[in-house]
């Protein structure tokens, strides 16, 4: 997730049932599965599931969206700066704007809130008829894309007007992200496919079959040439934007709920339903580290723009920040 972008927005009613069906675990996760555990900080953020995380572009703040209907903004030492309640229902996604001055949050109330870093609401965007699972800022900061259970992607101007409504998806939307140059929008649906849109025409460039089961998350590589997908089938798929399959990374112990690229594009961090944080190496297509990050599943993950921190958000309402990965 990202950060100004990346969000992990993911999942709404389908995953909501998964996230809340089991009893919550303890506050302190068990030891990592490796002998030398990297430094980490864990802290309570919300009373309920943390659905989405996003670092500020400068990497000094972390925003979290939760089932409790709040968005919180944290410093890197676990100090709470702001807790804003701008929605009437759960919040599924949050992201900083590219300039870091504003944030956007997407909710089960069918709206998007644009607000300042102090929590002051600036604008509310409407257009969806139900839960909004995902959102992303365009790189120039002038547009926001949102995806919903209503099977539509809406492209908004930040003034609130709607630029385009994309309704060609076969399933509800689980995640979406712009390429770094802003020329394409990559959208995953609650099925096996990813759709790539040309942002100049808003026509679909390609419908890509990426997995054999539900795709929970999608993330565009830092160089903008490929994207990675996380699936219920326990694999990561890596494809070029034209649909060419570059790699598949397997060997995970459970379904992958979320993922984020390292800023240098060499690694992918994954949050699993099992509560494990897994680091995969892109070049070798292999898992290089597995850590027990939480007692319960991880719906949210973000890699800081500096590359020094990986943050995970759990179904138990906690965030854990890992350093030295």
N, C-alpha and C positions, 0 to 999 in steps of 0.2 A: 503494500500500500503505500502505501504509500503515502505519502506525505502530501504536500500540496496536491497530490494526486492520489494518489492512490488511496483509497479506500478503500478498503475493503469493504464494503457493502456486500452483504451477502445473505440473502437467503430467505428472509421473511417466514411466512407461515410454515413452509415445509421444514426448514431447519429449526424454526422456533420450537416445534414439537420435539425435535431431537435434542435441542439444547437444554430444555427444561424438564425432560421426562425423568432424569435420574437425580437422586439427592445430591446436594452440593457437597464438595469436599472440604478439607481443612484449609486454613489460611496459608499454611506453610507447605510448599510442595516438597516431595521427597528428594533425595539426592539425585544428581544427574547420573546418566548411565555410563559416563566416562569417568576414569579415575581422577583426572585433573579437571575439576569443574571451573569454568571461567567465572569471573566476578559478576554478580547479579544483584538486583534490588527488586523486592516485591512489595507491593502496597495495595491496600484497599482503595478502590475508586468509586464503586457503585454498589448498590444493594442487589443488583441483578446482572444478567449476562452482559459482558462487554462485546458488542457486535463489530465495532470498527475502530481502527486507530490510524492516526495520520500525524507525521512530524511536520513542523513548520519548515519552510524552505531553508532557513538558517540552521535548522537542527537543534534549536534551543528550547523548543516547546513540543509537547505531545498532546494531541487532542484525542478524546475517547468518547464514543457514542454507546449508549446502553439501553437495555430493555426497560430501565426505570424511567425513561423519558427525558433524561438529562444528557447534556454534553459538558464534559469537564476538560480543562486545559491545565496541564501539569508541567512543572519544571523537571529537569533531568535527575534531580535528587529526590523526587517524590513529593515536592511541595505543590499543593493545590493553589492555582492562581485564580481560576474562575470556574464556577459551576452554573450553567445556564439551563433554564427550563423554558424552551421556546416552542414546544410541541405538546399536544394533548395526548399523544400515545408514544409508544416506544420509538427510539431512534436507531435506525439501521446503518446509517453511513454518515461519516464526517470527513471533511477535507479542508486544508488551508488553501487559500488562493495562491497563485504563483508568486505574487509579491509579498505574501505572508501577512498582509494587513487585515484580511477578512477570512471568515470560514463559511462553509455551507454544510448544512445537516439535512438529512432526508429521513422521513418518518412514516410510521404506520398511519398517521393522520392524512396521508396523501399530499403533504406539502413539503417544500424545501425552504428552510430559513437561511438567509444570508445575514451574518452578524459580525460585529467588530470583535477584536480580541478581548475586550472587556465584557462581552456578552450582550451588548446592545443590539437589538434587532434593527436591521436596515431595510430588509425587503423580504416578502414572502412570495414564493413562486407556487403556482397551482397548475393543474391540468391533468393530473393522474386521478384515477377513481379508487385506488386502493393502495396498499403498502408499497412504498418506494424502497427497493432493496439496494440500489446502487446509485452513486453520483460521481461525476468527475468534472473538474475545471478544465477548460481548454487552455493550452499553454500561454495564450495571450491574455487570459483572465477575463475575456469579454463574454464568454459563453459557459453554460453549465449543461452537461448531459445527465439525464436521469433515467433509470430503468426500473420498471415496476412489475408487480404481479399481474397487472392488467395487460401484459404482453406488449407494452409500448415503450419506446424510447422517445423522450421529449427533449428537444434542444431549445434551451431558453437563452435569451439575452439576460444579462444581469439586471436590466431595468424591469424585468418581469414579463416582457413580451415573449411569445413563442415563435421561434424561427421555423421549426419543423417538427412534425410528429412522425415517427417511424413505427409502422405497425405490421411489418412483415415477419415478425418473430413467431415461431410455432409454439413456444413455451414462455413462461414468465422469465423475467430477466434476473440473473444472479450477480453479474458484475459487468463493468465496462470501463474503458480507459482510452484516452487519446494517445496517439503517437507523439513523441517530443516535438515534431515539426507541425503538429496540429492538422495534418492533411488526411488522417484516417482515424476512425473511431472503431475500436475492437469491442464487440459485445458478446458475452456468453449467456446462454439461456439454460433453463432447467431441463436440459436434455443432453444430447451428445454433440451439439454443434456450436460453432463460433461464427458470427457474422462480422465482416469487415466492411465499413461504410467509407466512401469517399466524401469528405466533409465539404467539398466544393459543389457537389451535385446532390449529396445525401442519397445516392444510390448505392446499393450493395455491390461491393467489388467481388465478394466471394462468400459462399456458404461452406464452411469447413467442418467435416466430421472429425472431431478431435479425440473422442473417447468412446468407450463401450457402455458408459453409465453417466450419471448426472455430473455436469461440470459446475463446481461450486465457486470457482474464482478464476480470474484471468489477469495477467500483468504483462505489460509491454516491456521489452528489454530496454535498458538505458540507451542503446544505440538506435532504437526505433526500427530495427530490421526484422525482429521476430517477436513472438509473444509466448508466454508459458501459461498452461492451464492446470488447475488442480481438480481432481475428480474423486467421486465416490468409488471408482474402480481401483483406487490406491496407486495411481500413477500420476506423474507429471508429463504432460506433452509439450514439446517445443516445436513451433511451426514458424515458417516465414509468413509474411503478410499475404503472400499469394497462395497460401495453403500448403506449400511443400513441407512435409514432415521432416524435421531435422533430428529429433531425438525423442526417446521415451525413457524416463527414469522410473524404475520400479524398486521393489524391495521394502516398501513402507509397511509398518505394522497395522495400519488402519487407514480409513478413508481420509483424504486430505481436504481440509475445509478451507484453507487459505494459503497464499504464498506471496513472496516479495523478492525482487531481485536485489542483489547487492549493487551499490552505485557503480562499481567497475564492471558489472555484468558477468562476473566469473562464478558467482554462486547464487543459489536460490534458497531462501529460508521458507520452511513450510510449517504450518500449524495443523496438527492432527486431532482427530476425534478422541484419541487416546490420552491427550494432554501432553504429548511429546512435541518438542521443537526439533525439527530435522533440518540439517544443512546439507544441500546437495551441490556437488561440483559439476558445472556445466560441461567442461571440456572432457572429463572422464566419464560423465553420465553415471555418477555413483554417489551414494550417501557417504559423507565424510564425518558427520557428527550427529549424535542423537542425545538429547537432553530431556529429562523429565521436568518440563517447565511449570506444569500445573497438575492438580489432582483430577481436573475435569477437562473437557474438550476445549480447543483453541479456535474460536471463530474469527479472531482478529490478529493481524501481524503487520509490522512495519519495520523497514530498515532505514536507519537515519541517513540523511544526505551526506554526512561525514563518513559513513561506513563503520563507525565505531560502536553503534548500539543496534541491537535487534530487540524490539518490544513485542510482547505477546499479551493478548487479552483473552480472558477465560470465561467460561460459563459460570465460574464461581464468583465473578464480580471483581477479580483482581487483575492487575497488570504486573508483568515482570519485565525488567530491562536487563538485557545481557550485554556485557562488554567483553571484548577480546575474542570474538568469533571470527 
